[in-house]
Amino acid sequence: MTNIALCKKCKKRGFDLKQGIVCSLTNEKPNFEGDCPYFENDEKVKEFKGLGLRPNDQRAKVLLALIWIVLLLEMISLVSSALQYNLLQTVSNGGEISMEAANANDLREQTIGILYLIAYIISGITFIMWFRRAYYNLHQRVKNLSCEEGWAAGSWFVPVVNLYRPFQIMKELYEETKHYLISGNNPVQPDLSTRFLGLWWALWIINGIIGQIIFRLYRNADTLPELLTSTSFDMISGAIGVGLGFVTIKVIKDYSNAEGLLIINT
């Protein structure tokens, strides 16, 4: 039996937000070989596979890395949109730009747009995978949740429902996990404040609406004033997207840290 496997069944197990499962006597990861002289079997704990929980921390780490990439591309896109706006403004004021400058602008915008779309799709899929796994794990600890586990994925794709159900599930993840851990004998209490969830969801909805506006504006933009307007909305969307990225990172980090406590709170 590995060290960690033994610790998971020991009454002296603890949890550290940075290290994971640790020994409560040393507050460090186990480093013994073979059997531990301080091992005290916890009868309430079965083998870890029998707890019903599925690992989700690696998904959270990958997701956070992807969101940082999207956030970086969002910032680059914001700068690129500002450069395009200045270029269009020059023409609007009667100035001239070279064909090379116009082509370079178009190539830059297209390249950034393609990279952003790819990163956004991959991060979106990863988020839904993480979100569903988190809700599945909570179902193993808390009964009578408001939705079936599958809704954590499906609710994003159902019109009208996708305006409120994902937020409802995220809020439930926060509130029910916190209540479960506080009501148990967990040595580490979760830092799960819902004060950022409303901002997270508001930015998501607003960004989605502006995205629809931008799509229609660019599709129908034939004149210089229309291009200036669509580029202005693009910059607004970029600024909101940057804020959304930072808030999303915090929301995922906070819950991922608390989710790890479900492993040892049996």
N, C-alpha and C positions, 0 to 999 in steps of 0.2 A: 504494500500500500504506500502511495506517495505521501509526502509530508502534508500537502494541502488536503488530500483526501481524508487523512486522519484528523486534521484540524477542523474540518467541516463537521465532524461528529463529536467534537470535544466541547464540553461545557465552558471551557476557558477561551473559546474562540472570540475574537473581536473583529472589528472592521475599521479600516482607515481609508478615508476618501481617496488618498493618493496611492496607497499600497494594495488595497483590497483586503482580503482576509489576513489577519495577523493574530499572534498570540497575545491575549490580554495581559499576560504576566510581563512581557517584554515590549509590547506594542511594536513588534517587528515581525517580518516574514519568518516562517519556520526555517530553521537551519540544521535540525537534528537529522541523524541517520538512523534508519530502522524505527524502533518504537520510542515514543516520547515518555520519559519518566513521570511527567506531570499530566499525562492524558487521563481525562475523566469522561467516560462515555455519556453522551446526552441521549437518553432513551427516546426523547421526542423527535430526534432527527434520524431519518432513514438515509440510505445512500442518496447522494446528491441527485442522481438521475431520477430518483423516485419523488423528488420534491415538486416536479412538474414545471419548474422554471426552465427557460431556455436562455442561453447566454445572449446578451444584447450589447455588452460594452464595446466589442470590436466594431459593431455596426455604428455605434455612436461616434467612435473615433474616426472612422472612415467618413461618416456623414459630416462631421465638423470640418474635416480637411477639405471636403468638396465645397462646403458652404464658404469657406475662406477663399477658395479659388473663384467661386461665383462672385463673391464680394469684391475681390481684386479686379475681375473683369468688369464688374459694374462701375467701379471707380474709373477704370480706363475708358469705358464707354462714355461715361459722363464727361470726361475731358475731351474725348473725340467729338461728342455732340457739340460741345462749346466751340471747338475749332471750326466745325462745320457751320455753326450759327454765325461766327465771325466772317467766314468766307461768304456766306449768303448775304450778310449785312453789307459787306463791301460792294457786292454787285447791286444790291438794292439802293445804295447811295450813289450809284453811277460809276463806281470804280471798275477796274478790269482785273481779271485773274487769268493766269495762263491755263492752257489746256492740260499741261502737266500737273498743275496744282489741283485742278478739278478731278482729274483721273486718280491722283494720289489720295484725295479725300474719299472718293467712292470706294477705292480698293481698301483703304483703312477701315471704313465703316462696315463694309461687307465682311472683311476678315474678322473683326471684333464681334460682329453679329453672329457669325457662324460658330465661333469659339464659345461665345456666351450661350447660345442655344444648346450646344452639345453638353456643356457643363451643367446648365440648368436642368436639362432632361435627366441626366445621370444623377444629379443631387436630388431631384424630385423623386425618382424611383427609390433611391436609397432612403430618403426620409420616410416614405410610405412603408418600406420594409421595417425600418426601426420603429416607427409609430405603431404598426400592427403588432410587432413582437412585444413592445412595452405593454400594450393593452392586453395581450395574451397572458403575459406574466402576472399582471394585476388580477386577471380573472382567476388565476391559481390561488390567490391569496384572499380576494374579496368576492363574495357572492352577491348576486342580484345587482350587477352593474346595469347601467341604463341601456346598453347596446350589446349585441353579440360582438365577438372579437373581430369578425370579418368586416364590420362597419368601419373599423379604423382605416381600412384600405378603400372599401367601396364608397364611402361617403364623399370622397373627393371627386367622384365622377358622376354623381347624381345631381342633375340641375335642381336648384332651390335648396335641396338638402345640403349641398356643399357650401352654402352660405352660413350655416350654423352648426351642423353636426360635428365636423372636425374640431371646432373650438370647444364644443360641449365635451367631447371625449378627452381633449387635452386638459381641460379644467378638471375633469373627473380623475384623470391620472394624478394630477397634483394633489387634489383634496383627499381622495380615497387612500392614496399611498401615505400621505402625511398622517391621516387619522389612524391607519393601520399600524404604522410604526410607533406613533406616540402611545397608542393603547397597549402596545406590547412591552417587552422588557428590553428593548434595544438600547445598548449603551451609547450609541451615537444618534442624536436626534436630527432629522432632516431639515435642511434649509430650503423649504418649498413655499415661497410666497407667490401668490397668483397675481401680484400687482402688475407684472409685465405682460400677462397673457392677453389682457384687453388691448394693450398697445400693439402687441404682436398681430392679433387678428385684425385690428382696424387697419394697420399698415398693409396687411395682405389683401384685404378687400379693396382698399383704395388703389393699391398698385395694380390689381387686376382690372379695375374699372378704367384707369388711365391707359393700361395696356391695350384695352379694346378701342379706346378713343384713338390712340396712336396708330393702330392697325388700319382703321378706317381713314384716318387723315393721310397716311402715306399712300394708301391704295388709290386715293382720289386726288393726290397732290399733283397738279399740272402747272401751277403758276408759282412765281417766286414768293408771294405772300403766304401761299399755302405751305410751301416748304419751310418757311420761317416759323409758321405756327406749329407744324408737326415736329420740327426740331426743338422748339421751346418745350413742348409737352414731353419730348424724349428726355430733356434735361431734368424736368420735374420728376419724371418716372425714375430716372437714375438716382436722384437725391433721395427719393422715398425708398428705393431699392437698397441703398447703402444703409439707411436706418433700419430697414427690415432685416437685413443680413445680420447686423450686430445684435438686434433683439432676439432673432431666431437662435443664434449661437448661445446666448445666455439661457434661453428657455430649454434648449436641448441639454446643455451642460448641467443645469440645476436638476433636471429630472434624472439624467443618467447617473449622477452622483447618488441620488436618493434610491434609484432602482437597485443599485448594488446592495443596499441595506436589506432588501427583501430576501436576499440569499441567506442571511444569518438570523433573521427574525422569524422563527418558525412557530 
